[in-house]
Amino acid sequence: MTESLLLTQAAFDRLKDELERLITVERHEIAKRIQDAREEGDLKENGGYHAAKEEQGKIEARINRLEEMLATAEIGSADASDGVVKQGLMVSCKLNGRPAEFFLGSHEIFEGTKFEEQIEDGDLDVYSPDSPIGKVVMGTKVGDVVSFNAPNGKEISVEILAVSNFEF
């Protein structure tokens, strides 16, 4: 069973627009580039053809992922007022006693936004609800202390300090 993905209306619309652009514009452009490269002759040593085919694979993979995300999307926003950690919220905590803050949800909802660079630079941490830390903090409340084993086997304690809404 596929779990739903909580998206704001703005994030849903942005992903839907991206899907539409990929299907109606980029898919046709890459098909034209492949056809043009085919007409150049020998495909074995045709760098343009191979680059275009690789790009086509990336476009099709993104289309498939977006279709999957949108099909399981739930429109709304998480409510932080009850102090419970849930998908779609920012979590302020202490990881092994050190202050930390992260968004609990899919990093893919940030693609194409002003926050994408912050994620890439490590200025905004995003953890999936299915990640080790995501699984252990989901449903906890402010003040709770839980722990989990990191992929390297190290035990990490998490003290929940606050939850808040993320403003896109």
Residue frames as a rotation matrix with the C-alpha (Angstrom) as fourth column:
MET 1
0.579 0.816 0.000 0.00
0.816 -0.579 0.000 0.00
0.000 0.000 -1.000 0.00
THR 2
-0.352 -0.685 0.638 1.38
0.667 -0.662 -0.343 3.39
0.657 0.305 0.690 -0.99
GLU 3
-0.171 0.229 -0.958 1.37
0.869 -0.424 -0.257 6.04
-0.465 -0.876 -0.127 1.72
SER 4
0.718 0.496 0.489 -0.15
0.668 -0.688 -0.283 9.40
0.196 0.530 -0.825 0.92
LEU 5
-0.508 -0.859 0.073 2.02
0.841 -0.512 -0.173 12.45
0.186 -0.027 0.982 0.46
LEU 6
0.414 0.646 -0.641 0.84
0.771 -0.623 -0.130 15.58
-0.484 -0.441 -0.756 2.25
LEU 7
-0.608 -0.562 0.560 1.12
0.780 -0.556 0.289 18.61
0.149 0.613 0.776 -0.03
THR 8
-0.382 0.480 -0.790 -0.06
0.089 -0.832 -0.548 22.17
-0.920 -0.279 0.275 0.23
GLN 9
0.684 0.676 0.275 -2.25
0.383 -0.012 -0.924 23.32
-0.621 0.737 -0.267 -2.63
ALA 10
0.668 -0.496 -0.555 0.65
-0.675 -0.717 -0.171 25.45
-0.313 0.489 -0.814 -3.91
ALA 11
-0.412 -0.855 0.315 3.06
-0.631 0.517 0.578 22.49
-0.657 0.039 -0.753 -3.90
PHE 12
-0.053 0.494 0.868 0.47
0.419 0.800 -0.430 20.27
-0.906 0.341 -0.250 -5.60
ASP 13
0.881 0.439 -0.178 -0.13
0.071 -0.494 -0.866 22.89
-0.468 0.750 -0.467 -8.30
ARG 14
0.287 -0.864 -0.414 3.61
-0.870 -0.416 0.263 23.38
-0.400 0.285 -0.871 -8.84
LEU 15
-0.561 -0.487 0.670 4.19
-0.244 0.870 0.428 19.63
-0.791 0.077 -0.607 -9.26
LYS 16
0.287 0.762 0.581 1.16
0.516 0.388 -0.764 19.34
-0.807 0.519 -0.282 -11.56
ASP 17
0.841 -0.041 -0.539 2.50
-0.384 -0.748 -0.542 22.21
-0.380 0.662 -0.645 -13.70
GLU 18
-0.205 -0.978 -0.036 5.91
-0.813 0.149 0.563 20.53
-0.546 0.144 -0.825 -13.88
LEU 19
-0.368 0.145 0.918 4.29
0.245 0.968 -0.054 17.26
-0.897 0.205 -0.392 -14.98
GLU 20
0.703 0.708 0.076 2.26
0.311 -0.210 -0.927 19.06
-0.640 0.675 -0.368 -17.65
ARG 21
0.562 -0.579 -0.591 5.40
-0.751 -0.657 -0.070 20.83
-0.348 0.483 -0.804 -18.96
LEU 22
-0.463 -0.775 0.430 7.38
-0.524 0.630 0.572 17.58
-0.715 0.039 -0.698 -19.07
ILE 23
-0.155 0.492 0.857 4.62
0.491 0.791 -0.365 15.77
-0.857 0.364 -0.364 -20.96
THR 24
0.753 0.640 0.153 3.59
0.455 -0.337 -0.824 18.50
-0.476 0.690 -0.545 -23.39
VAL 25
0.835 -0.474 -0.279 6.89
-0.548 -0.757 -0.356 20.27
-0.042 0.450 -0.892 -24.04
GLU 26
0.013 -0.976 0.217 10.02
-0.906 0.081 0.415 18.45
-0.423 -0.202 -0.883 -22.92
ARG 27
0.057 0.064 0.996 8.92
0.083 0.994 -0.069 14.98
-0.995 0.087 0.052 -24.01
HIS 28
0.880 0.332 0.341 8.34
0.362 -0.003 -0.932 16.29
-0.308 0.943 -0.123 -27.56
GLU 29
0.709 -0.677 -0.196 11.56
-0.705 -0.688 -0.173 18.32
-0.018 0.261 -0.965 -27.60
ILE 30
-0.139 -0.808 0.572 13.67
-0.666 0.504 0.550 15.33
-0.733 -0.305 -0.609 -26.60
ALA 31
0.352 0.327 0.877 11.93
0.386 0.803 -0.455 13.11
-0.852 0.499 0.156 -29.17
LYS 32
0.999 -0.010 -0.042 12.84
-0.042 -0.505 -0.862 15.69
-0.013 0.863 -0.505 -31.84
ARG 33
0.323 -0.945 0.057 16.47
-0.920 -0.299 0.254 15.79
-0.223 -0.134 -0.966 -30.63
ILE 34
-0.098 -0.315 0.944 16.64
-0.172 0.940 0.296 11.99
-0.980 -0.133 -0.146 -30.81
GLN 35
0.702 0.432 0.567 15.17
0.471 0.315 -0.824 11.98
-0.534 0.845 0.017 -34.32
ASP 36
0.881 -0.426 -0.208 17.60
-0.470 -0.729 -0.498 14.70
0.060 0.536 -0.842 -35.46
ALA 37
0.020 -0.921 0.390 20.53
-0.849 0.190 0.492 12.74
-0.528 -0.341 -0.778 -34.01
ARG 38
0.216 0.141 0.966 19.35
0.185 0.966 -0.182 9.54
-0.959 0.218 0.182 -35.72
GLU 39
0.956 0.249 0.155 19.42
0.202 -0.178 -0.963 11.32
-0.212 0.952 -0.221 -39.05
GLU 40
0.504 -0.845 -0.182 23.12
-0.822 -0.533 0.198 12.07
-0.264 0.050 -0.963 -38.55
GLY 41
0.205 -0.412 -0.888 23.93
-0.632 0.637 -0.442 8.43
0.747 0.652 -0.130 -39.25
ASP 42
-0.195 -0.410 -0.891 25.90
0.223 0.866 -0.448 5.84
0.955 -0.286 -0.077 -37.27
LEU 43
0.683 0.586 0.436 24.35
-0.298 -0.321 0.899 5.65
0.667 -0.744 -0.045 -33.80
LYS 44
0.596 -0.494 -0.633 27.29
0.721 0.676 0.152 3.77
0.353 -0.547 0.759 -32.24
GLU 45
-0.430 -0.851 -0.303 29.48
0.902 -0.419 -0.103 6.85
-0.039 -0.317 0.948 -32.14
ASN 46
-0.176 0.486 0.856 26.79
0.329 -0.791 0.517 9.50
0.928 0.372 -0.020 -32.08
GLY 47
-0.858 -0.285 -0.427 27.27
0.486 -0.187 -0.854 11.41
0.163 -0.940 0.298 -28.83
GLY 48
-0.781 0.610 0.138 24.26
-0.610 -0.791 0.045 13.62
0.136 -0.049 0.989 -29.44
TYR 49
-0.004 0.785 -0.619 22.01
-0.398 0.567 0.721 10.61
0.917 0.249 0.311 -29.82
HIS 50
-0.220 -0.153 -0.963 23.26
0.637 0.725 -0.261 8.93
0.739 -0.671 -0.062 -26.65
ALA 51
-0.986 -0.128 -0.105 23.02
0.165 -0.673 -0.721 12.16
0.022 -0.728 0.685 -24.64
ALA 52
-0.509 0.860 0.021 19.46
-0.774 -0.468 0.426 12.71
0.376 0.201 0.905 -25.86
LYS 53
0.074 0.511 -0.856 18.47
-0.013 0.859 0.512 9.12
0.997 -0.027 0.070 -25.00
GLU 54
-0.613 -0.357 -0.705 19.92
0.684 0.207 -0.699 9.56
0.396 -0.911 0.118 -21.51
GLU 55
-0.951 0.301 0.074 18.00
-0.307 -0.889 -0.340 12.82
-0.037 -0.346 0.937 -21.10
GLN 56
-0.207 0.912 -0.353 14.84
-0.602 0.166 0.781 11.07
0.772 0.374 0.515 -22.32
GLY 57
-0.171 0.072 -0.983 15.29
0.510 0.860 -0.026 8.45
0.843 -0.506 -0.183 -19.60
LYS 58
-0.903 -0.208 -0.377 15.58
0.431 -0.446 -0.785 11.17
-0.005 -0.871 0.492 -16.95
ILE 59
-0.724 0.689 0.035 12.47
-0.660 -0.706 0.256 12.94
0.201 0.162 0.966 -18.24
GLU 60
-0.019 0.745 -0.666 10.44
-0.287 0.634 0.718 9.72
0.958 0.205 0.201 -18.28
ALA 61
-0.438 -0.197 -0.877 11.62
0.704 0.532 -0.471 8.81
0.560 -0.823 -0.094 -14.77
ARG 62
-0.989 0.078 -0.127 10.59
0.017 -0.789 -0.614 12.24
-0.148 -0.610 0.779 -13.48
ILE 63
-0.422 0.890 -0.174 7.20
-0.718 -0.211 0.664 11.96
0.554 0.405 0.727 -15.23
ASN 64
-0.042 0.381 -0.924 6.63
0.226 0.904 0.363 8.58
0.973 -0.193 -0.124 -13.58
ARG 65
-0.698 -0.290 -0.654 7.66
0.684 -0.003 -0.729 9.90
0.210 -0.957 0.201 -10.16
LEU 66
-0.922 0.385 0.044 5.44
-0.387 -0.904 -0.181 12.98
-0.029 -0.184 0.983 -10.46
GLU 67
-0.193 0.887 -0.419 2.46
-0.518 0.271 0.812 10.87
0.834 0.374 0.407 -11.55
GLU 68
-0.180 0.031 -0.983 3.03
0.602 0.794 -0.085 8.61
0.778 -0.607 -0.161 -8.55
MET 69
-0.907 -0.227 -0.354 3.35
0.420 -0.529 -0.738 11.57
-0.020 -0.818 0.575 -6.15
LEU 70
-0.766 0.642 0.025 0.26
-0.624 -0.753 0.207 13.34
0.151 0.143 0.978 -7.46
ALA 71
-0.146 0.726 -0.672 -1.81
-0.200 0.644 0.739 10.14
0.969 0.242 0.051 -7.43
THR 72
-0.035 0.073 -0.997 -1.10
0.824 0.566 0.012 9.65
0.565 -0.821 -0.080 -3.72
ALA 73
-0.842 -0.370 0.393 -1.16
0.159 -0.866 -0.475 13.33
0.515 -0.337 0.788 -2.76
GLU 74
0.137 0.821 -0.555 -3.35
0.985 -0.052 0.167 14.58
0.108 -0.569 -0.815 0.03
ILE 75
-0.233 -0.172 0.957 -4.00
0.323 -0.942 -0.091 18.32
0.917 0.288 0.275 -0.15
GLY 76
0.873 0.479 -0.094 -3.75
0.277 -0.325 0.904 20.23
0.403 -0.815 -0.417 3.07
SER 77
-0.071 -0.917 0.394 -1.23
-0.378 -0.341 -0.861 21.28
0.923 -0.210 -0.322 5.63
ALA 78
-0.185 -0.087 -0.979 -0.18
0.706 0.681 -0.194 19.71
0.684 -0.727 -0.065 8.87
ASP 79
0.666 0.459 0.588 -1.43
-0.130 -0.705 0.698 21.29
0.734 -0.541 -0.410 12.07
ALA 80
-0.346 -0.908 -0.236 1.36
0.241 0.157 -0.958 22.06
0.907 -0.388 0.165 14.51
SER 81
-0.070 0.348 0.935 -0.91
-0.672 -0.709 0.213 23.44
0.737 -0.614 0.283 17.24
ASP 82
0.885 0.465 0.017 -1.23
-0.333 0.609 0.720 20.12
0.324 -0.643 0.694 19.07
GLY 83
0.274 -0.881 0.386 2.55
-0.927 -0.135 0.350 19.71
-0.257 -0.453 -0.854 19.39
VAL 84
0.526 -0.036 0.850 2.52
0.036 0.999 0.020 16.32
-0.850 0.020 0.527 17.66
VAL 85
-0.493 -0.768 -0.408 5.21
-0.507 -0.127 0.852 15.51
-0.707 0.627 -0.327 15.09
LYS 86
0.420 0.612 0.670 3.69
0.319 0.591 -0.740 14.73
-0.850 0.525 0.053 11.70
GLN 87
-0.291 -0.471 0.833 4.55
0.927 0.077 0.367 14.81
-0.237 0.879 0.414 8.04
GLY 88
0.227 0.340 0.913 4.72
0.715 -0.695 0.081 18.35
0.662 0.634 -0.400 6.67
LEU 89
0.991 0.132 0.007 6.05
0.086 -0.688 0.721 20.03
0.100 -0.714 -0.693 9.81
MET 90
0.071 -0.967 0.244 9.34
-0.352 -0.253 -0.901 21.52
0.933 -0.022 -0.359 10.88
VAL 91
0.839 0.111 -0.533 10.76
0.398 0.543 0.740 19.74
0.371 -0.833 0.411 13.92
SER 92
0.177 -0.779 0.601 13.09
-0.676 -0.540 -0.501 21.46
0.715 -0.318 -0.622 16.38
CYS 93
0.953 0.126 -0.276 14.93
0.064 0.807 0.587 18.96
0.297 -0.577 0.761 18.51
LYS 94
0.226 -0.933 0.282 18.14
-0.928 -0.118 0.353 17.92
-0.296 -0.341 -0.892 20.18
LEU 95
0.827 -0.118 -0.550 20.02
-0.177 0.873 -0.454 15.10
0.534 0.473 0.701 18.47
ASN 96
0.293 -0.699 -0.652 22.32
0.834 0.521 -0.184 13.57
0.469 -0.490 0.735 21.08
GLY 97
0.209 -0.114 -0.971 22.08
0.815 -0.529 0.237 16.87
-0.541 -0.841 -0.018 22.95
ARG 98
-0.828 -0.540 -0.150 22.87
0.347 -0.704 0.620 19.10
-0.440 0.461 0.770 19.96
PRO 99
-0.027 0.860 -0.510 20.26
-0.226 -0.503 -0.835 21.52
-0.974 0.092 0.208 18.59
ALA 100
-0.934 -0.173 0.312 18.84
0.247 0.315 0.916 20.53
-0.256 0.933 -0.252 15.21
GLU 101
-0.067 0.933 -0.354 15.91
-0.427 -0.347 -0.835 21.38
-0.902 0.095 0.421 12.99
PHE 102
-0.967 -0.222 0.123 14.48
0.008 0.460 0.888 19.51
-0.254 0.860 -0.443 10.03
PHE 103
-0.186 0.908 -0.374 11.44
-0.979 -0.203 -0.007 19.23
-0.082 0.365 0.927 7.80
LEU 104
-0.625 0.066 0.777 9.63
-0.100 0.981 -0.164 15.91
-0.774 -0.180 -0.607 8.00
GLY 105
0.588 0.799 -0.124 8.37
-0.246 0.031 -0.969 15.03
-0.770 0.600 0.215 4.54
SER 106
0.534 -0.337 0.776 9.50
0.781 0.549 -0.298 14.47
-0.326 0.765 0.556 0.98
HIS 107
-0.300 -0.722 -0.623 12.42
0.258 -0.690 0.676 16.50
-0.919 0.042 0.393 -0.35
GLU 108
-0.648 0.048 0.760 10.82
0.759 0.123 0.640 16.26
-0.063 0.991 -0.116 -3.79
ILE 109
0.470 0.883 0.012 8.18
0.882 -0.468 -0.058 18.82
-0.046 0.038 -0.998 -2.88
PHE 110
0.428 -0.396 -0.812 10.98
0.151 -0.855 0.496 21.39
-0.891 -0.335 -0.307 -2.73
GLU 111
-0.412 -0.620 0.668 12.26
0.757 0.175 0.629 20.74
-0.507 0.765 0.398 -6.27
GLY 112
-0.289 0.218 0.932 12.03
0.779 -0.512 0.362 23.88
0.556 0.831 -0.021 -8.36
THR 113
0.827 0.561 -0.036 11.47
0.465 -0.647 0.605 26.12
0.316 -0.517 -0.796 -5.34
LYS 114
0.476 -0.642 0.601 13.66
-0.509 -0.759 -0.406 28.69
0.717 -0.113 -0.688 -3.64
PHE 115
0.591 -0.198 0.782 14.37
-0.736 0.266 0.623 26.08
-0.332 -0.943 0.012 -0.94
GLU 116
0.979 -0.188 -0.074 15.98
0.130 0.864 -0.486 23.54
0.155 0.467 0.871 -3.28
GLU 117
0.256 -0.943 0.211 19.38
-0.093 -0.241 -0.966 25.22
0.962 0.228 -0.149 -3.05
GLN 118
0.104 -0.170 0.980 19.18
-0.964 -0.261 0.057 25.35
0.246 -0.950 -0.191 0.75
ILE 119
0.869 0.235 0.435 18.64
-0.345 0.918 0.195 21.59
-0.353 -0.320 0.879 0.80
GLU 120
0.800 -0.599 -0.027 21.54
0.314 0.457 -0.832 20.99
0.511 0.657 0.554 -1.59
ASP 121
0.029 -0.812 0.583 23.79
-0.343 -0.557 -0.757 23.24
0.939 -0.178 -0.294 0.52
GLY 122
-0.358 -0.121 -0.926 22.78
0.654 0.675 -0.342 21.44
0.666 -0.728 -0.163 3.71
ASP 123
-0.925 0.038 0.377 21.09
-0.237 -0.835 -0.497 24.54
0.296 -0.549 0.781 5.15
LEU 124
0.009 0.959 0.284 17.71
-0.998 0.024 -0.050 22.79
-0.055 -0.283 0.958 5.28
ASP 125
-0.941 -0.304 0.148 17.53
-0.311 0.950 -0.026 19.18
-0.133 -0.071 -0.989 6.38
VAL 126
0.076 0.964 -0.253 14.65
-0.988 0.107 0.111 17.09
0.135 0.242 0.961 5.08
TYR 127
-0.900 -0.305 0.311 13.86
-0.367 0.915 -0.164 13.60
-0.235 -0.262 -0.936 6.37
SER 128
-0.400 0.753 -0.523 11.27
-0.407 0.365 0.837 11.22
0.821 0.548 0.160 5.00
PRO 129
0.280 0.573 0.770 8.72
-0.960 0.140 0.244 9.79
0.032 -0.807 0.590 7.41
ASP 130
0.965 0.075 -0.250 10.12
-0.108 0.987 -0.120 6.41
0.238 0.143 0.961 6.28
SER 131
0.054 -0.998 0.040 13.70
-0.306 -0.055 -0.950 7.28
0.950 0.039 -0.309 7.28
PRO 132
-0.297 -0.214 -0.931 15.07
0.699 0.615 -0.365 5.94
0.650 -0.759 -0.033 10.58
ILE 133
-0.971 -0.063 -0.233 14.63
0.210 -0.692 -0.690 9.31
-0.118 -0.719 0.685 12.29
GLY 134
-0.608 0.793 -0.034 11.26
-0.660 -0.481 0.578 9.90
0.442 0.373 0.816 10.61
LYS 135
-0.069 0.580 -0.812 9.86
0.110 0.813 0.572 6.57
0.992 -0.049 -0.120 11.79
VAL 136
-0.437 -0.181 -0.881 10.87
0.829 0.298 -0.473 7.18
0.348 -0.937 0.020 15.40
VAL 137
-0.962 0.023 -0.273 9.64
0.114 -0.873 -0.475 10.80
-0.249 -0.488 0.837 15.68
MET 138
-0.597 0.802 0.010 6.30
-0.217 -0.174 0.961 10.42
0.772 0.571 0.278 13.86
GLY 139
0.314 0.881 -0.353 3.53
0.246 0.284 0.927 10.79
0.917 -0.378 -0.128 16.41
THR 140
-0.319 -0.457 -0.830 5.77
0.932 0.006 -0.362 11.95
0.170 -0.889 0.424 19.26
LYS 141
0.766 0.609 0.204 4.97
0.530 -0.779 0.334 15.15
0.362 -0.148 -0.920 21.14
VAL 142
0.189 -0.656 0.731 6.93
-0.328 -0.744 -0.582 18.14
0.926 -0.130 -0.355 22.33
GLY 143
0.255 -0.215 0.943 8.95
-0.967 -0.049 0.250 17.00
-0.007 -0.975 -0.221 25.35
ASP 144
0.965 0.115 0.236 9.23
-0.118 0.993 0.001 13.36
-0.234 -0.029 0.972 24.25
VAL 145
-0.048 -0.989 -0.137 12.64
-0.938 -0.003 0.348 11.72
-0.344 0.146 -0.927 24.06
VAL 146
0.922 0.290 0.258 13.09
-0.165 0.894 -0.417 8.77
-0.352 0.341 0.872 21.70
SER 147
-0.106 -0.986 -0.126 16.08
-0.657 -0.026 0.753 7.00
-0.746 0.163 -0.645 20.18
PHE 148
0.952 0.306 -0.030 16.93
-0.215 0.592 -0.777 5.07
-0.220 0.746 0.629 17.05
ASN 149
0.126 -0.921 0.368 19.88
0.354 0.388 0.851 3.31
-0.927 0.024 0.375 15.50
ALA 150
0.319 -0.136 -0.938 21.45
-0.745 -0.648 -0.159 5.19
-0.586 0.749 -0.309 12.61
PRO 151
0.913 0.034 -0.405 22.46
-0.335 0.628 -0.702 3.24
0.231 0.778 0.585 9.49
ASN 152
-0.004 -0.991 -0.135 26.01
-0.512 0.118 -0.851 3.13
0.859 0.066 -0.507 10.89
GLY 153
0.032 0.109 -0.993 24.67
0.541 0.834 0.109 1.35
0.841 -0.541 -0.033 14.01
LYS 154
-0.909 -0.418 0.002 25.15
0.250 -0.546 -0.800 4.30
0.335 -0.726 0.601 16.32
GLU 155
-0.038 0.917 -0.398 22.29
0.996 0.066 0.058 5.02
0.080 -0.394 -0.916 18.75
ILE 156
-0.835 -0.145 0.530 20.93
0.201 -0.978 0.049 8.55
0.512 0.148 0.846 18.46
SER 157
-0.359 0.733 -0.578 18.60
0.846 -0.006 -0.533 10.17
-0.395 -0.680 -0.618 20.98
VAL 158
-0.632 0.287 0.720 16.05
0.352 -0.722 0.596 12.74
0.691 0.630 0.355 19.83
GLU 159
-0.512 0.504 -0.695 14.38
0.673 -0.267 -0.690 15.19
-0.533 -0.821 -0.203 22.21
ILE 160
-0.129 0.570 0.812 11.44
0.846 -0.364 0.390 16.99
0.517 0.737 -0.435 20.59
LEU 161
-0.795 -0.245 -0.555 11.57
0.519 -0.749 -0.413 20.70
-0.315 -0.616 0.722 21.46
ALA 162
-0.221 0.730 -0.647 8.96
-0.354 -0.678 -0.644 22.19
-0.909 0.087 0.408 19.12
VAL 163
-0.432 0.160 0.887 6.98
0.833 0.449 0.325 21.62
-0.346 0.879 -0.327 15.94
SER 164
-0.207 0.343 -0.916 5.95
-0.166 -0.935 -0.312 24.35
-0.964 0.088 0.250 13.53
ASN 165
0.750 0.512 0.419 4.44
0.367 0.205 -0.907 24.83
-0.550 0.834 -0.034 10.11
PHE 166
-0.464 -0.867 0.184 6.78
0.601 -0.155 0.784 25.27
-0.651 0.474 0.593 7.17
GLU 167
0.469 0.609 -0.640 6.01
-0.041 -0.709 -0.704 28.31
-0.882 0.357 -0.307 5.07
PHE 168
-0.008 -0.394 0.919 6.55
0.935 0.322 0.146 27.74
-0.354 0.861 0.366 1.36
